[in-house]
C-alpha cells in the first residue's frame, strides 16, 4: 500500500483526474491552472485518506496437526 498521502483534482460534474499530486500545494496549483482554463467550472481538491485492497487467500495445512 502507499504510505504517502496524495491528492486528486475533480472538476464538478466530470470524472476525477487520474493524476496524483504528492503535495497539497501541487494540487492547489493545478486546480488554479484548471480554473483559469475553465472559468465556468468549479474544482475540488480531494485528499486520499485510505486505500482498500483484497488480500490473498490463505491456505492452512491440516495434515500433521495434533489434537
PyMOL commands that set and color helices and strands:
alter all, ss='L'
color gray80, all
select helices_A, chain A and resi 24-37
alter helices_A, ss='H'
color red, helices_A
select strands_A, chain A and resi 6-11+43-48
alter strands_A, ss='S'
color yellow, strands_A
deselect
rebuild
show_as cartoon
